[in-house]
Amino acid sequence: MTNGGLLQAALNGDRDHPAAPRTPEELAAEARAAVGAGAGSLHLHPYDEHGRETLAAEPCAAALRAVRAACP
């Protein structure tokens, strides 16, 4: 960016939209696309196996592992 700023991509959130990524695989694909488009930072919300937003360790870890693998 020419202004020296950092572009952050917010991949999802507490929104009920069918296109919002929820699974680790969906988050990884969207993260890869966002980084490819110039994002230097990612903001995401992990979801559990029931489709609920969560801060539980395993869903968070799964989301982070997938995104880190897609965007080393």
Residue pairs with C-beta under 8 A, 6 or more apart in sequence:
1 7
1 38
6 40
6 41
7 38
7 39
7 40
7 41
8 39
8 40
8 41
8 42
8 43
9 30
9 31
9 34
9 35
9 37
9 39
9 41
9 42
9 43
10 43
10 44
11 21
11 27
11 30
11 31
11 34
11 42
11 43
11 44
11 45
12 20
12 21
12 22
12 27
12 30
12 44
12 45
13 20
13 45
14 45
14 53
21 27
21 29
21 30
21 44
22 47
22 51
23 47
24 62
24 63
24 65
24 66
24 67
25 66
27 44
27 46
27 63
27 66
27 67
28 66
28 67
28 69
28 70
28 71
29 70
31 42
31 44
31 67
31 70
31 71
32 70
32 71
34 42
35 42
35 71
42 67
42 71
44 63
44 67
45 53
46 53
46 54
46 55
46 56
46 59
46 60
46 62
46 63
46 64
47 53
47 54
47 59
47 63
48 54
48 56
48 59
49 59
54 60
